[in-house]
Amino acid sequence: MEVNQVIELAVTRLKAANLFAFPDKKRECIVVATPSCKVINDGAIIEFDGPDDDYSSIRLLEFGWYFIKYDGIPGPVYNDTICRFFTLDEAVTAAINYHTGKPIVVGDWICPIHQHPEWNIEKLSALIPQAKLTTLTEWQNIESYFDGLFGTRVMAFMEGRSVPKWEGDGWEWPIFVMPINHVSRSDLTLWVRRDLEQAWIVAGN
């Protein structure tokens, strides 16, 4: 099947999921947006106008198809993601899950796995029971360490010494951590490293 045909099938599938979908002229990118966006499409430029600019893209790059949701400048913020897939169909599934899916509960934690296609549910499920119970003071020191890594990355980015790495399967997830809420206890927060190699349960607010 030709690339144009594959793209058209992907657009059809995204629209069937109640999402806006527009391929670019080169057929190397599909812009995806939720119905809450006001989309202006003149055939060349796609703009998003309104308070809920919830959109993403699927791009064909050197190493495969990438689903990209990236709002942070330079970012990423908690729910930004760049994830590679070998087929466009897999990337479309990730886009649909991201925009229409819901969190799942894993061991009493509300995990937004639909917004993290780079996560493996089995790995996340195995990690949570191993999370280290941590006081708020201890966590503040740990968080400062990760903030320092992030700050170094930002400076390198701003000075032109580093750019986001889209190649390969991973990205720079080991230097980022994100919070996950408990189903009933507001005094507990699960923090996980984005590559799912470490986790901490922090008591206190």
N, C-alpha and C positions, 0 to 999 in steps of 0.2 A: 504494500500500500504506500502511495506517495505521501510526502510530508504534508502537503496541502490537505489531502483527504483526512489524515490523522488529526490535523489541527481542527478541521471542521467538525469532526466527530467529538473532539474534546470540548469545543465551544458548545455544541448541542447538549452534551452531557452536563456542562456547568449551568446552562440556562434551564435545563430540566430540574436542577436543584435550586431554582429560584435565585440564581446569581446572574449579575451582568457579566458578560465575557466578550472581549474584543481582541482579536489578533492584530498584530502590527503588520505593516505592509510586507516586511521581509519574512514573515511567518517564523520568526525566532522568539516571539514573546506573546503571551496572552495576558492581558490585564483582566483581573477578576475583582468584582466589587459587590457589596451587599446592596439590597434594595433601599437601604437607608441613605445611600449616596445619591446625590443628584448628578447624573452623568451627562457631560456635554461631549459629544463625539462628532467632529467635523470631518472624519475620514483620515485625518493626519495627526491631530493632537487630541488626547483624551484628558479632560480635566475633571476634577471632583470638587463639587461646590456644595458646602453645607457643613453642619457641625459633626456629622458622623461619617468622616471620610475613611471608612473601613474597607480598604482595598489591598490587594496583593498582586503578585505576578508569577507566571510560570515562564521560565526562560530556557532556551536551548543554548547551552554553553559547551565548552570544549569536552567536558567530562560527562555530559549527560543532561537530563532535564532537571531543572532546579525550581522548587517551590520557594518563593521569597516573600516574606512578610517583614518589612523593615521600616520602622517609624523613627527609631532613635537617631539622633545626630550628635556625635558619630555613632552612638549606640553600641550594642543593642540594648533595648529595654527588655523587661521580663518576658514579654510574649512575642518578641521578634524572633524570626527563625529563618535560616537558610539551609535547605535540606536537598540533597541530591537523590535523584531516582534514575533508574536505567531506562524506564519507559515513560512516555507522556501520560499514559493511563494511570500510573502510580502517582504522578505529580498532581493530576486532576483529583484523584481520591483525597490526597492531602489537602488540597485547596477546599474541597467540599467539606471535609471534616473540620478544618480550621474555622470556616465561616458559619457552619450550621450545626456543628457538633456541640456536645456538652461535656463538662468534667465527669470523671468517674471517681467513685470512692474506693480507695485502696487502704485497707487497714485503718479506717477511721479518718483518713485524710482526703480532702477534696482535690484531686489531681487534675489539672487542666491538660490532660494528655492529648486532647484533640487539637491543641494549639502548639504541640511539640512533636511533630512527625519524626524528629530525630531521636525521640525516646523509644525505648523498648519496654513494653509493659512487664515482661518477665524480669528484666533487670531492675526496673523501678520497684516491683513487688518484693524482690529479694533485698533491695537496699534499705527500704523503710524499717524493717525490724532491726537493722544494724545501726540505725541512727543514734548518735551519741547524745545523751541527755546533757544539756548545757545550760548554765545559768546565763542570765541576761548580760552580766558583766563579762563572762567568758566569751559570749557570742560577740559582744561589741569589739573585743580584741581581734577575734577571727574575721569579723566583717571588715575591720580596718585593714587587715592584710589583703583581702580581696579588693577592697576599694583602692589600695595602693597599686595592685596589679592593673586594675582598670584605668587608673590615672596615668600610669606609664603608657598603656596602650593608646589612650586619648592623645597624649602629648606626641607620641610617635606618629599618630594619624594626622594631627594638626600640622606637624612639621614636615609632613610628606615622607616620613621614613617607614610608614606602614600603611597598608590598605587592607580592607576586608578580604580574607582568603576564601574564595568560592570554590577552589579546586579540591578534588578529593571528597571523601565521605564526611569528614568533620569540618570544624571551623575553629573558633577559639573558645569553645565552651568551658574548658577547664578553669578559666579565670573568672567565670561568672557564677553567681549563686542566685537562687530565687526562692521566695517564700511560698509555702503551701498551707492553707488553713485547715484546722481540725473541724470535724463535723459538728461538734457541740461545745468545745472548750476554746473560748476566745483568748485564754491566757497561754495557750500553747501555739507555737508556730514551727512547722517543719521547714528547714532550709536545706535545699539540695544543690549540689554542684551541677551545672548544666550537663556535664558529661556522665552524670549518675555514678560517680566514683566515691563521693562522700556525702554524708547527710548529718544534720544536727537537729535535735528537738530542743527548742529554746523555751524555757519557762519564764513568763513575765512579758510585759508589754513595753 
